[in-house]
């Protein structure tokens, strides 16, 4: 995979707020139930806050009540890439990263019993996203 947006840490720090940088560039997590898109139900698309790539569509968003925006799939194409995350003890999680700029977005979980077409919950940080209404 070839990244389309490559910047130095200094360039990212100049562009992003400290909270955005911590999540997007350092794989942090925003506190649950604090993100601006957790309960948003408007029609539109969600872009990467760092580079503007289209990542998710509102019709794939669902109310998981987990504290973060949840989707059951990413946008069509190769908008995201999935990476094994071994940062915590136990089985690895699956990290979701922007395929265009390699920013951390969140994690995807399968088999939790949500009534979605994919049986997946793409748990994404609001601070990683920018909503564009239809």
N, CA and C atoms as a LAMMPS dump frame, in Angstrom:
ITEM: TIMESTEP
0
ITEM: NUMBER OF ATOMS
402
ITEM: BOX BOUNDS ff ff ff
-5.0000000000000000e+02 5.0000000000000000e+02
-5.0000000000000000e+02 5.0000000000000000e+02
-5.0000000000000000e+02 5.0000000000000000e+02
ITEM: ATOMS id mol type element x y z
1 1 1 N 0.836 -1.18 0
2 1 2 C 0 0 0
3 1 3 C 0.881 1.244 0
4 2 1 N 0.592 2.137 -0.884
5 2 2 C 1.345 3.384 -0.978
6 2 3 C 0.509 4.53 -0.413
7 3 1 N 1.047 5.214 0.59
8 3 2 C 0.34 6.34 1.187
9 3 3 C 0.273 7.501 0.208
10 4 1 N -0.849 8.217 0.235
11 4 2 C -1.023 9.367 -0.645
12 4 3 C -0.627 10.667 0.044
13 5 1 N -0.73 10.683 1.386
14 5 2 C -0.412 11.88 2.157
15 5 3 C 0.692 11.521 3.141
16 6 1 N 1.832 12.151 2.968
17 6 2 C 2.964 11.905 3.856
18 6 3 C 3.436 13.242 4.409
19 7 1 N 3.461 13.338 5.74
20 7 2 C 3.905 14.56 6.396
21 7 3 C 4.799 14.185 7.562
22 8 1 N 5.629 15.101 7.962
23 8 2 C 6.476 14.897 9.136
24 8 3 C 5.622 15.082 10.396
25 9 1 N 6.083 14.576 11.53
26 9 2 C 5.351 14.839 12.772
27 9 3 C 5.15 16.332 13.029
28 10 1 N 6.129 17.134 12.689
29 10 2 C 6.011 18.588 12.882
30 10 3 C 4.897 19.166 12.005
31 11 1 N 4.788 18.696 10.771
32 11 2 C 3.719 19.168 9.879
33 11 3 C 2.352 18.747 10.41
34 12 1 N 2.236 17.496 10.903
35 12 2 C 0.967 17.051 11.474
36 12 3 C 0.615 17.876 12.707
37 13 1 N 1.598 18.152 13.567
38 13 2 C 1.331 18.942 14.787
39 13 3 C 0.849 20.358 14.435
40 14 1 N 1.377 20.926 13.369
41 14 2 C 0.959 22.269 12.953
42 14 3 C -0.473 22.259 12.414
43 15 1 N -0.897 21.148 11.831
44 15 2 C -2.22 21.045 11.211
45 15 3 C -3.31 20.631 12.195
46 16 1 N -2.987 19.759 13.134
47 16 2 C -3.979 19.15 14.01
48 16 3 C -3.957 19.764 15.409
49 17 1 N -5.102 19.714 16.083
50 17 2 C -5.138 20.121 17.487
51 17 3 C -4.396 19.062 18.3
52 18 1 N -4.022 19.359 19.534
53 18 2 C -3.367 18.332 20.356
54 18 3 C -4.204 17.055 20.514
55 19 1 N -5.515 17.193 20.694
56 19 2 C -6.379 16.013 20.833
57 19 3 C -6.422 15.211 19.531
58 20 1 N -6.524 15.899 18.405
59 20 2 C -6.521 15.218 17.106
60 20 3 C -5.197 14.5 16.886
61 21 1 N -4.093 15.154 17.203
62 21 2 C -2.775 14.547 17.007
63 21 3 C -2.623 13.3 17.873
64 22 1 N -3.059 13.376 19.126
65 22 2 C -2.931 12.231 20.035
66 22 3 C -3.671 11.016 19.497
67 23 1 N -4.867 11.209 18.964
68 23 2 C -5.644 10.084 18.443
69 23 3 C -5.152 9.672 17.055
70 24 1 N -5.105 10.607 16.14
71 24 2 C -4.787 10.282 14.746
72 24 3 C -3.349 9.817 14.534
73 25 1 N -2.402 10.443 15.191
74 25 2 C -0.994 10.145 14.92
75 25 3 C -0.332 9.267 15.982
76 26 1 N -0.93 9.229 17.204
77 26 2 C -0.341 8.435 18.285
78 26 3 C -1.247 7.294 18.731
79 27 1 N -2.301 7.022 17.974
80 27 2 C -3.237 5.919 18.235
81 27 3 C -3.894 6.014 19.608
82 28 1 N -4.216 7.227 20.007
83 28 2 C -4.935 7.429 21.261
84 28 3 C -6.417 7.151 21.082
85 29 1 N -7.165 7.316 22.166
86 29 2 C -8.615 7.13 22.137
87 29 3 C -9.264 8.268 22.894
88 30 1 N -10.309 8.852 22.314
89 30 2 C -11.046 9.881 23.036
90 30 3 C -11.937 9.211 24.086
91 31 1 N -12.286 9.948 25.102
92 31 2 C -13.144 9.404 26.158
93 31 3 C -14.509 9.042 25.581
94 32 1 N -15.124 7.955 26.066
95 32 2 C -16.44 7.571 25.556
96 32 3 C -17.497 8.636 25.842
97 33 1 N -18.454 8.726 24.942
98 33 2 C -19.606 9.625 25.048
99 33 3 C -19.221 11.1 25.043
100 34 1 N -18.04 11.433 24.52
101 34 2 C -17.615 12.836 24.437
102 34 3 C -17.506 13.336 23.001
103 35 1 N -17.501 12.451 22.033
104 35 2 C -17.29 12.829 20.642
105 35 3 C -18.502 13.485 20.01
106 36 1 N -18.246 14.393 19.097
107 36 2 C -19.327 15.156 18.467
108 36 3 C -20.185 14.32 17.526
109 37 1 N -19.735 13.164 17.072
110 37 2 C -20.496 12.355 16.116
111 37 3 C -21.091 11.093 16.717
112 38 1 N -20.954 10.888 18.012
113 38 2 C -21.446 9.66 18.638
114 38 3 C -22.922 9.434 18.347
115 39 1 N -23.742 10.461 18.477
116 39 2 C -25.189 10.313 18.304
117 39 3 C -25.722 10.986 17.038
118 40 1 N -24.847 11.456 16.17
119 40 2 C -25.29 12.118 14.943
120 40 3 C -25.975 11.112 14.023
121 41 1 N -27.137 11.501 13.488
122 41 2 C -27.863 10.612 12.58
123 41 3 C -28.151 11.269 11.241
124 42 1 N -27.531 12.39 10.939
125 42 2 C -27.753 13.091 9.672
126 42 3 C -27.155 12.313 8.507
127 43 1 N -27.7 12.541 7.324
128 43 2 C -27.201 11.884 6.111
129 43 3 C -25.945 12.591 5.615
130 44 1 N -24.955 11.808 5.252
131 44 2 C -23.718 12.376 4.733
132 44 3 C -22.59 11.375 4.775
133 45 1 N -21.394 11.906 4.662
134 45 2 C -20.209 11.042 4.671
135 45 3 C -19.229 11.543 5.734
136 46 1 N -18.415 10.621 6.191
137 46 2 C -17.407 10.911 7.207
138 46 3 C -16.039 10.8 6.563
139 47 1 N -15.279 11.869 6.664
140 47 2 C -13.947 11.926 6.075
141 47 3 C -12.885 11.86 7.165
142 48 1 N -11.675 11.505 6.767
143 48 2 C -10.535 11.542 7.675
144 48 3 C -10.264 13 8.027
145 49 1 N -10.19 13.304 9.311
146 49 2 C -9.943 14.684 9.74
147 49 3 C -8.537 15.143 9.352
148 50 1 N -7.614 14.202 9.188
149 50 2 C -6.241 14.57 8.849
150 50 3 C -6.062 14.872 7.368
151 51 1 N -6.67 14.051 6.498
152 51 2 C -6.381 14.217 5.061
153 51 3 C -7.604 14.415 4.179
154 52 1 N -8.815 14.242 4.716
155 52 2 C -10.029 14.468 3.935
156 52 3 C -10.508 13.289 3.114
157 53 1 N -9.886 12.132 3.221
158 53 2 C -10.325 10.956 2.469
159 53 3 C -11.691 10.493 2.97
160 54 1 N -12.57 10.099 2.048
161 54 2 C -13.874 9.549 2.421
162 54 3 C -13.676 8.179 3.058
163 55 1 N -14.222 7.995 4.275
164 55 2 C -14.01 6.758 5.027
165 55 3 C -15.288 5.978 5.296
166 56 1 N -16.362 6.677 5.698
167 56 2 C -17.601 6.017 6.108
168 56 3 C -18.794 6.794 5.573
169 57 1 N -19.938 6.088 5.432
170 57 2 C -21.194 6.705 5.005
171 57 3 C -22.21 6.62 6.15
172 58 1 N -23.065 7.61 6.233
173 58 2 C -24.061 7.645 7.304
174 58 3 C -25.003 6.448 7.256
175 59 1 N -25.277 5.902 6.09
176 59 2 C -26.193 4.757 6.024
177 59 3 C -25.582 3.478 6.611
178 60 1 N -24.282 3.503 6.885
179 60 2 C -23.606 2.362 7.508
180 60 3 C -23.379 2.583 9.011
181 61 1 N -23.888 3.692 9.529
182 61 2 C -23.727 4.03 10.95
183 61 3 C -24.913 3.464 11.729
184 62 1 N -24.664 2.995 12.937
185 62 2 C -25.753 2.483 13.769
186 62 3 C -25.51 2.837 15.234
187 63 1 N -26.581 2.801 16.014
188 63 2 C -26.52 3.152 17.441
189 63 3 C -26.096 1.928 18.241
190 64 1 N -24.815 1.851 18.572
191 64 2 C -24.3 0.723 19.353
192 64 3 C -24.324 1.021 20.845
193 65 1 N -24.454 2.306 21.195
194 65 2 C -24.47 2.759 22.591
195 65 3 C -23.173 2.407 23.319
196 66 1 N -22.057 2.348 22.571
197 66 2 C -20.763 2.002 23.167
198 66 3 C -19.963 3.241 23.564
199 67 1 N -20.412 4.431 23.128
200 67 2 C -19.713 5.656 23.486
201 67 3 C -18.927 6.293 22.36
202 68 1 N -18.864 5.614 21.214
203 68 2 C -18.165 6.138 20.04
204 68 3 C -19.052 5.924 18.817
205 69 1 N -18.857 6.705 17.753
206 69 2 C -19.589 6.426 16.523
207 69 3 C -19.288 5.007 16.051
208 70 1 N -20.334 4.293 15.63
209 70 2 C -20.174 2.918 15.18
210 70 3 C -20.728 2.749 13.777
211 71 1 N -19.988 2.045 12.969
212 71 2 C -20.36 1.73 11.596
213 71 3 C -20.254 0.215 11.431
214 72 1 N -20.969 -0.339 10.446
215 72 2 C -20.831 -1.776 10.224
216 72 3 C -19.948 -2.094 9.03
217 73 1 N -19.466 -1.078 8.34
218 73 2 C -18.513 -1.258 7.252
219 73 3 C -17.892 0.088 6.92
220 74 1 N -16.79 0.057 6.214
221 74 2 C -16.152 1.29 5.747
222 74 3 C -16.703 1.645 4.368
223 75 1 N -16.325 2.805 3.869
224 75 2 C -16.73 3.217 2.526
225 75 3 C -16.203 2.212 1.511
226 76 1 N -16.838 2.157 0.373
227 76 2 C -16.418 1.235 -0.686
228 76 3 C -14.981 1.514 -1.105
229 77 1 N -14.332 0.501 -1.612
230 77 2 C -12.952 0.654 -2.061
231 77 3 C -11.973 0.389 -0.955
232 78 1 N -10.84 0.975 -1.063
233 78 2 C -9.766 0.754 -0.101
234 78 3 C -9.523 1.999 0.737
235 79 1 N -10.593 2.504 1.36
236 79 2 C -10.515 3.73 2.154
237 79 3 C -9.729 3.538 3.442
238 80 1 N -9.797 2.326 3.996
239 80 2 C -9.119 2.044 5.26
240 80 3 C -8.255 0.8 5.104
241 81 1 N -7.358 0.648 6.064
242 81 2 C -6.606 -0.606 6.144
243 81 3 C -6.702 -1.103 7.571
244 82 1 N -6.66 -2.411 7.703
245 82 2 C -6.787 -3.049 9.009
246 82 3 C -5.443 -3.613 9.429
247 83 1 N -5.105 -3.406 10.711
248 83 2 C -3.8 -3.789 11.233
249 83 3 C -4.006 -4.505 12.568
250 84 1 N -3.263 -5.569 12.809
251 84 2 C -3.316 -6.242 14.109
252 84 3 C -2.726 -5.315 15.169
253 85 1 N -3.484 -5.087 16.244
254 85 2 C -3.068 -4.216 17.345
255 85 3 C -2.772 -5.094 18.555
256 86 1 N -1.507 -5.181 18.909
257 86 2 C -1.079 -5.992 20.049
258 86 3 C -0.647 -5.127 21.232
259 87 1 N -1.2 -3.925 21.332
260 87 2 C -0.791 -2.985 22.377
261 87 3 C -1.344 -3.329 23.76
262 88 1 N -2.356 -4.18 23.823
263 88 2 C -2.94 -4.584 25.096
264 88 3 C -2.705 -6.082 25.305
265 89 1 N -2.691 -6.532 26.559
266 89 2 C -2.57 -7.974 26.802
267 89 3 C -3.777 -8.718 26.227
268 90 1 N -3.6 -9.974 25.927
269 90 2 C -4.693 -10.784 25.393
270 90 3 C -4.636 -10.856 23.884
271 91 1 N -5.724 -11.33 23.294
272 91 2 C -5.737 -11.471 21.837
273 91 3 C -5.618 -10.107 21.16
274 92 1 N -5.001 -10.07 19.988
275 92 2 C -4.878 -8.775 19.298
276 92 3 C -6.242 -8.237 18.876
277 93 1 N -6.353 -6.91 18.902
278 93 2 C -7.528 -6.238 18.354
279 93 3 C -7.218 -5.912 16.902
280 94 1 N -8.226 -5.455 16.172
281 94 2 C -8.022 -5.037 14.799
282 94 3 C -8.147 -3.521 14.719
283 95 1 N -7.039 -2.873 14.453
284 95 2 C -7 -1.409 14.345
285 95 3 C -7.442 -0.988 12.954
286 96 1 N -8.159 0.144 12.889
287 96 2 C -8.593 0.735 11.625
288 96 3 C -7.757 1.985 11.391
289 97 1 N -7.099 2.044 10.221
290 97 2 C -6.261 3.187 9.862
291 97 3 C -6.708 3.733 8.508
292 98 1 N -6.544 5.027 8.307
293 98 2 C -6.832 5.649 7.017
294 98 3 C -5.811 5.14 6.006
295 99 1 N -6.276 4.643 4.88
296 99 2 C -5.376 4.122 3.853
297 99 3 C -4.618 5.235 3.136
298 100 1 N -5.128 6.452 3.203
299 100 2 C -4.492 7.559 2.508
300 100 3 C -3.342 8.186 3.295
301 101 1 N -3.521 8.361 4.623
302 101 2 C -2.493 9.059 5.408
303 101 3 C -1.996 8.256 6.609
304 102 1 N -2.502 7.051 6.798
305 102 2 C -2.1 6.144 7.874
306 102 3 C -2.474 6.661 9.263
307 103 1 N -3.496 7.482 9.361
308 103 2 C -3.954 7.959 10.667
309 103 3 C -4.793 6.894 11.361
310 104 1 N -4.646 6.817 12.692
311 104 2 C -5.45 5.899 13.508
312 104 3 C -6.879 6.42 13.572
313 105 1 N -7.848 5.521 13.352
314 105 2 C -9.259 5.896 13.402
315 105 3 C -9.982 5.249 14.569
316 106 1 N -9.669 4.001 14.857
317 106 2 C -10.343 3.257 15.912
318 106 3 C -10.067 1.775 15.748
319 107 1 N -11.07 0.947 16.095
320 107 2 C -10.928 -0.509 16.009
321 107 3 C -12.209 -1.118 15.46
322 108 1 N -12.087 -2.305 14.885
323 108 2 C -13.252 -3.056 14.413
324 108 3 C -13.352 -4.342 15.219
325 109 1 N -14.601 -4.656 15.64
326 109 2 C -14.873 -5.838 16.446
327 109 3 C -15.937 -6.662 15.735
328 110 1 N -15.787 -7.969 15.753
329 110 2 C -16.735 -8.866 15.093
330 110 3 C -17.378 -9.791 16.102
331 111 1 N -18.572 -10.259 15.75
332 111 2 C -19.235 -11.28 16.545
333 111 3 C -19.777 -10.822 17.876
334 112 1 N -20.115 -9.556 18.013
335 112 2 C -20.649 -9.045 19.283
336 112 3 C -22.166 -9.164 19.38
337 113 1 N -22.803 -9.598 18.293
338 113 2 C -24.243 -9.8 18.321
339 113 3 C -25.08 -8.618 17.867
340 114 1 N -24.461 -7.579 17.313
341 114 2 C -25.252 -6.465 16.779
342 114 3 C -25.961 -6.928 15.515
343 115 1 N -27.183 -6.479 15.335
344 115 2 C -27.969 -6.86 14.165
345 115 3 C -27.585 -5.973 12.98
346 116 1 N -26.402 -6.207 12.46
347 116 2 C -25.924 -5.471 11.287
348 116 3 C -25.639 -6.473 10.172
349 117 1 N -25.587 -6.026 8.933
350 117 2 C -25.319 -6.942 7.819
351 117 3 C -23.97 -7.664 7.907
352 118 1 N -23.014 -7.083 8.622
353 118 2 C -21.677 -7.674 8.687
354 118 3 C -21.354 -8.32 10.035
355 119 1 N -22.204 -8.117 11.055
356 119 2 C -21.929 -8.55 12.425
357 119 3 C -20.612 -7.955 12.92
358 120 1 N -20.347 -6.717 12.479
359 120 2 C -19.142 -6.002 12.892
360 120 3 C -19.52 -4.648 13.474
361 121 1 N -18.667 -4.167 14.383
362 121 2 C -18.799 -2.812 14.935
363 121 3 C -17.479 -2.099 14.707
364 122 1 N -17.502 -1.154 13.806
365 122 2 C -16.333 -0.32 13.534
366 122 3 C -16.434 0.853 14.509
367 123 1 N -15.694 0.784 15.587
368 123 2 C -15.732 1.743 16.69
369 123 3 C -14.698 2.83 16.397
370 124 1 N -15.166 4.008 15.994
371 124 2 C -14.297 5.047 15.448
372 124 3 C -14.349 6.305 16.316
373 125 1 N -13.21 6.895 16.576
374 125 2 C -13.127 8.142 17.343
375 125 3 C -13.715 9.3 16.54
376 126 1 N -14.601 10.069 17.155
377 126 2 C -15.15 11.259 16.483
378 126 3 C -14.049 12.219 16.056
379 127 1 N -13.035 12.372 16.894
380 127 2 C -11.956 13.325 16.616
381 127 3 C -11.155 12.91 15.371
382 128 1 N -11.307 11.675 14.929
383 128 2 C -10.635 11.205 13.711
384 128 3 C -11.417 11.569 12.453
385 129 1 N -12.646 12.028 12.636
386 129 2 C -13.559 12.218 11.517
387 129 3 C -13.952 13.676 11.314
388 130 1 N -14.393 13.957 10.103
389 130 2 C -15.021 15.227 9.753
390 130 3 C -16.276 14.873 8.978
391 131 1 N -17.445 15.314 9.449
392 131 2 C -18.713 14.992 8.798
393 131 3 C -19.017 15.994 7.707
394 132 1 N -19.435 15.483 6.545
395 132 2 C -19.863 16.319 5.421
396 132 3 C -21.297 15.925 5.086
397 133 1 N -22.269 16.818 5.356
398 133 2 C -23.666 16.466 5.092
399 133 3 C -23.956 16.333 3.591
400 134 1 N -24.946 15.502 3.267
401 134 2 C -25.38 15.36 1.858
402 134 3 C -26.095 16.603 1.417
